[in-house]
């Protein structure tokens, strides 16, 4: 559909005003129970209330669990290309204003809803841009998006992907890119990995600031890195003078990447392929550790999973504190939006009390500044991390 046609007779989605309180607070998602009337095909729509009051322009997909993703509250639609150019430019200027440069490191250039482009993530790894699509509409704009970005990053490699889970939710086909090598640096560590062997866009850039904290505190310590994936925390610790690091993961492929990057950086990494939950109770002979990194995968994808996820975190916390040396630091992280730092602090407090240990909180963090999220959109605040120091016995 042309922009002229959109302006002349835009498709309408009618919603119940009382069920879009989240949108009126700044969230960009409109859920199915709010929709009263809508077209049967996906596309750009004008959203109005049952009283025909204008709400905004949105990408609409009747097959998706989030049928409408709000793009703008402005009355006039500026057209696809101008809209995308303005939003992309604002995202790039924001990164520059926050002190980020476009260099050899990893950087989130566009963070979906936080940059007014719901359904789109763009991560930079050195001179490669990875476009990761979470909505059908943004995926269909990929040629235009890449064309716009090439205007400023002509010498970069541009790679587009849409994972199988996102494609299934959106009712479309996955977008599988050709494999390519991602090379980038972070905190003095050089990384290289194959895109085909990674999750999401290659590396968890949201943990970058936490890896810096680990590096700052790692010197001279014995470190245990649980759910280590490609060993980002392990390598940060070793590069900063950790005495030794034991990295544990259930994926041999992930451990192989970690070992290759350890060799590339001239450090020795010990690995163990096993299930963390079952292995921890039998690790007393290898304890104590002066630093333990516990960054599990998403243990509670939704509210219905919260109780099960909290039970898993209590098990992890109990075992980690048992293995932690006095004066040691434990990092406990959650990438589940429904389990936040308050939950983690409660678990740490209760577990420490039962074990008779005194813990001091030394840092509570979330994702870094290149991962912004609208203040009224709590779903965008998904990463919570707590660092505690084991001071001694109670």
C-alpha positions in Angstrom: 0.0 0.0 0.0 1.4 3.4 -0.9 1.7 6.2 1.6 -0.8 8.2 -0.4 -3.4 5.5 0.0 -2.7 5.2 3.7 -3.3 8.9 4.1 -6.5 8.9 2.0 -8.2 5.8 3.5 -6.2 4.3 6.3 -7.4 1.0 7.7 -8.9 1.5 11.2 -8.4 -0.6 14.4 -11.0 0.3 17.0 -10.0 -0.3 20.7 -11.7 -0.1 24.1 -10.2 3.0 25.8 -10.4 1.4 29.3 -8.2 -1.5 28.0 -5.4 0.6 26.6 -4.4 2.3 29.9 -0.9 1.0 29.3 -0.7 2.7 25.9 -1.9 6.0 27.4 1.0 5.7 29.9 3.5 5.3 27.1 3.6 1.6 26.3 3.5 0.7 22.6 1.7 -2.7 22.8 -2.1 -3.1 22.2 -3.3 -6.6 23.4 -6.0 -8.7 21.8 -8.6 -8.0 24.5 -8.5 -4.3 23.7 -9.4 -4.7 20.1 -13.1 -4.2 19.1 -12.9 -4.0 15.3 -9.9 -4.5 13.0 -9.1 -5.5 9.4 -8.4 -9.1 8.6 -5.0 -8.5 7.0 -1.8 -7.1 8.5 -0.6 -3.6 7.7 -0.2 -0.1 8.9 -3.4 1.1 10.7 -4.9 4.1 12.4 -5.9 3.3 16.0 -9.0 4.9 17.4 -11.2 4.4 20.5 -14.8 3.3 20.4 -15.6 7.1 20.6 -13.4 7.5 17.4 -10.8 9.4 19.3 -7.4 9.1 17.7 -4.8 7.0 19.6 -2.0 6.6 17.1 -0.6 4.8 14.1 0.4 1.2 14.5 1.7 -1.9 12.8 -1.2 -4.4 12.9 -1.0 -8.2 12.6 -4.2 -10.2 13.4 -2.2 -13.4 13.7 0.2 -12.2 16.4 -0.2 -12.4 20.2 0.5 -8.6 20.2 -1.7 -7.6 17.3 -0.9 -3.8 17.4 2.5 -2.2 18.0 2.1 1.6 18.2 4.6 3.6 16.1 3.6 7.2 16.7 0.9 9.3 18.5 1.2 12.0 15.8 -2.0 12.6 13.9 -0.3 12.8 10.5 1.6 9.8 9.1 4.8 11.1 7.6 5.3 8.2 5.2 7.4 5.0 5.6 10.7 6.3 4.6 10.6 9.6 6.4 9.3 7.9 9.6 12.1 5.3 9.5 14.8 7.9 8.7 13.8 10.1 11.6 13.6 7.3 14.1 16.9 5.7 13.0 18.7 9.1 13.1 17.3 9.8 16.5 18.5 6.4 17.8 22.0 7.1 16.4 22.2 10.6 17.9 21.0 9.3 21.2 23.9 6.8 21.3 26.4 9.6 20.5 24.8 11.8 23.1 25.2 9.0 25.7 28.9 8.8 24.9 28.9 5.6 22.7 31.0 5.6 19.6 30.7 3.4 16.5 33.9 1.4 16.7 35.2 -2.1 17.2 33.0 -2.8 20.3 29.5 -4.2 20.6 26.7 -1.7 20.6 22.9 -1.8 20.5 22.1 0.9 17.9 18.3 0.4 18.0 16.4 -1.1 20.9 12.9 -1.7 19.5 10.2 0.0 21.6 12.8 2.1 23.5 13.7 3.8 20.2 10.2 4.0 18.8 10.7 1.1 16.4 8.8 -1.8 18.0 9.8 -5.1 16.6 13.3 -4.1 15.5 16.7 -4.5 17.1 20.0 -3.5 15.5 23.2 -4.6 17.1 26.7 -3.5 15.9 29.6 -5.9 16.2 32.7 -4.2 14.9 31.8 -3.4 11.3 28.8 -5.8 11.1 25.2 -4.7 11.7 22.8 -7.4 12.7 19.1 -6.5 12.1 16.9 -8.8 14.3 13.2 -8.6 13.6 10.4 -9.5 16.1 7.5 -8.2 14.1 6.2 -9.1 10.6 5.9 -5.4 9.7 9.5 -4.5 10.6 10.8 -7.6 8.8 8.9 -6.6 5.6 10.7 -3.2 5.9 14.1 -4.7 6.0 15.2 -3.6 2.5 14.3 0.0 3.2 15.9 -0.1 6.7 19.1 -1.5 5.4 19.1 1.1 2.5 18.8 3.9 5.0 21.5 2.6 7.3 23.9 2.1 4.4 23.8 5.8 3.9 25.7 6.2 7.1 27.4 2.8 7.3 28.4 2.1 3.7 31.5 0.1 4.6 29.6 -2.1 7.1 28.3 -5.6 6.5 24.5 -5.6 6.9 22.9 -8.9 8.0 19.1 -9.5 8.6 17.5 -12.3 10.6 14.2 -13.3 12.2 14.3 -16.2 14.6 12.0 -19.1 14.4 10.2 -18.2 17.6 9.5 -14.7 16.5 8.4 -15.9 13.0 6.0 -18.4 14.5 4.4 -15.8 16.7 4.0 -13.4 13.8 2.7 -16.0 11.4 5.5 -15.7 8.8 8.6 -17.5 7.7 11.9 -17.2 9.6 14.6 -15.1 8.0 17.9 -17.2 8.1 21.0 -15.2 7.2 24.1 -16.6 5.7 26.7 -17.4 8.3 29.3 -14.8 9.0 32.1 -14.2 11.5 31.5 -11.5 14.1 34.6 -9.8 15.4 34.5 -7.2 18.1 36.2 -6.1 21.3 34.9 -5.4 24.8 36.8 -4.3 27.9 40.2 -5.3 26.4 38.9 -8.7 25.3 38.7 -9.7 21.6 35.8 -11.9 20.5 35.2 -13.8 17.4 32.2 -16.1 16.7 30.1 -17.4 13.9 26.6 -16.0 13.6 25.1 -19.4 12.9 26.5 -20.7 16.3 25.0 -17.8 18.4 21.7 -17.0 20.0 19.9 -13.8 19.0 22.4 -11.4 17.4 25.6 -13.0 18.7 26.4 -11.8 22.2 24.3 -10.6 25.1 25.2 -6.9 24.9 22.8 -6.1 27.7 25.3 -7.7 30.1 28.2 -5.5 28.9 28.3 -3.2 32.0 28.1 -6.2 34.3 31.0 -7.8 32.6 32.9 -4.6 33.3 32.1 -4.9 37.0 33.2 -8.5 37.0 36.5 -7.5 35.4 36.9 -4.7 37.9 36.6 -7.1 40.9 38.2 -10.3 39.4 41.9 -9.8 40.0 43.4 -12.6 42.1 40.1 -14.4 42.5 39.0 -18.0 41.8 35.9 -17.6 39.7 33.0 -19.9 38.9 31.0 -18.9 35.8 27.6 -20.7 35.6 25.6 -20.9 32.4 28.7 -19.4 30.8 27.5 -19.6 27.1 30.4 -18.1 25.1 32.4 -17.2 28.2 31.9 -13.4 28.2 32.2 -13.1 32.0 34.9 -15.7 32.1 37.1 -13.9 29.7 36.5 -10.5 31.3 37.7 -12.0 34.6 40.7 -13.7 33.1 41.8 -10.7 31.2 41.7 -8.7 34.4 43.9 -11.1 36.4 41.6 -13.7 37.9 43.6 -16.5 39.4 41.6 -19.1 37.5 38.1 -19.5 36.1 35.8 -22.6 35.8 33.1 -22.1 33.2 30.1 -24.4 33.1 27.5 -24.8 30.4 25.3 -27.6 29.0 26.3 -26.8 25.4 29.5 -28.1 24.1 29.2 -25.8 21.0 29.1 -22.8 23.3 32.0 -24.0 25.4 34.0 -24.5 22.2 33.5 -20.9 21.2 34.6 -19.8 24.8 37.7 -21.9 24.5 38.6 -20.5 21.1 38.2 -17.0 22.4 40.3 -17.7 25.5 43.1 -19.0 23.2 42.7 -15.9 21.0 43.2 -13.7 24.1 46.1 -15.8 25.5 44.4 -16.9 28.6 43.6 -20.4 30.0 40.0 -21.3 30.7 38.8 -24.4 32.5 35.4 -25.7 31.2 32.9 -28.3 32.3 30.0 -29.5 30.2 27.1 -30.3 32.5 23.7 -29.2 33.7 24.3 -26.5 36.3 21.3 -27.4 38.5 22.4 -31.0 38.9 26.1 -30.2 39.1 26.1 -27.6 41.9 25.3 -29.8 44.8 28.4 -32.0 44.1 30.9 -29.2 43.7 32.0 -28.9 47.4 35.5 -30.4 46.5 36.2 -27.5 44.1 35.0 -24.8 46.5 35.4 -22.2 47.8 35.2 -19.7 45.0 36.0 -16.0 45.5 33.5 -14.9 42.8 30.5 -16.7 41.3 28.7 -15.5 38.2 25.1 -16.9 38.0 23.4 -15.7 34.8 20.8 -18.4 33.9 18.6 -18.4 30.8 15.1 -17.1 31.1 13.6 -19.1 33.9 10.1 -17.5 33.9 9.0 -16.4 30.4 5.6 -15.2 31.7 3.7 -14.6 34.9 2.4 -18.1 35.0 6.0 -19.3 35.2 7.0 -17.0 38.0 6.6 -19.5 40.9 8.6 -22.1 39.1 11.3 -19.6 38.2 11.5 -18.3 41.8 11.9 -21.9 43.0 14.8 -22.4 40.6 16.5 -19.2 41.8 16.2 -20.3 45.4 18.0 -23.5 44.5 20.7 -21.6 42.6 21.2 -19.1 45.4 21.3 -21.8 48.1 24.1 -23.7 46.3 26.0 -20.6 45.2 26.2 -19.2 48.8 27.4 -22.6 50.0 30.3 -22.5 47.5 31.2 -18.8 48.1 34.3 -17.9 50.2 34.2 -15.2 52.9 34.9 -11.9 51.1 33.7 -13.4 47.9 31.3 -11.8 45.4 28.1 -13.4 44.0 26.4 -12.0 40.9 22.8 -13.2 40.5 21.0 -12.2 37.3 17.5 -12.5 35.9 16.5 -11.9 32.2 12.9 -12.6 33.1 10.8 -9.5 33.3 8.5 -11.1 35.9 11.5 -11.8 38.2 13.2 -8.5 39.1 15.8 -7.3 41.5 13.3 -7.1 44.3 12.7 -10.9 44.0 16.4 -11.6 43.8 17.1 -9.5 46.9 14.4 -11.3 48.8 15.8 -14.7 47.8 19.3 -13.6 48.8 18.2 -12.2 52.1 16.1 -15.3 53.0 18.8 -17.8 51.9 21.6 -15.9 53.7 19.6 -15.8 56.9 19.0 -19.5 56.8 22.7 -20.2 56.2 23.8 -17.7 58.9 25.7 -15.5 56.5 26.0 -11.8 56.3 25.7 -10.4 52.8 26.2 -6.8 51.7 24.7 -5.5 48.4 27.5 -3.8 46.4 25.5 -3.2 43.1 22.1 -3.5 41.7 22.0 -3.0 37.9 19.8 -3.3 34.8 20.6 -3.2 31.1 23.0 -0.4 29.9 22.0 3.0 28.4 22.0 1.7 24.8 19.0 -0.5 25.8 16.4 2.2 26.6 12.8 1.4 27.4 9.7 3.6 27.8 9.0 4.4 31.4 5.4 3.2 31.1 6.4 -0.1 29.4 7.7 -2.4 32.2 8.0 -5.3 29.7 11.0 -3.4 28.3 12.7 -3.6 31.7 13.7 -7.3 31.6 17.2 -7.6 33.0 17.9 -7.4 36.7 21.2 -8.1 38.4 22.4 -8.0 42.0 26.0 -8.2 43.2 26.5 -9.2 46.9 29.6 -9.6 49.0 29.8 -12.3 51.6 31.0 -10.4 54.7 31.1 -13.2 57.1 29.0 -15.2 59.6 25.9 -13.6 61.3 
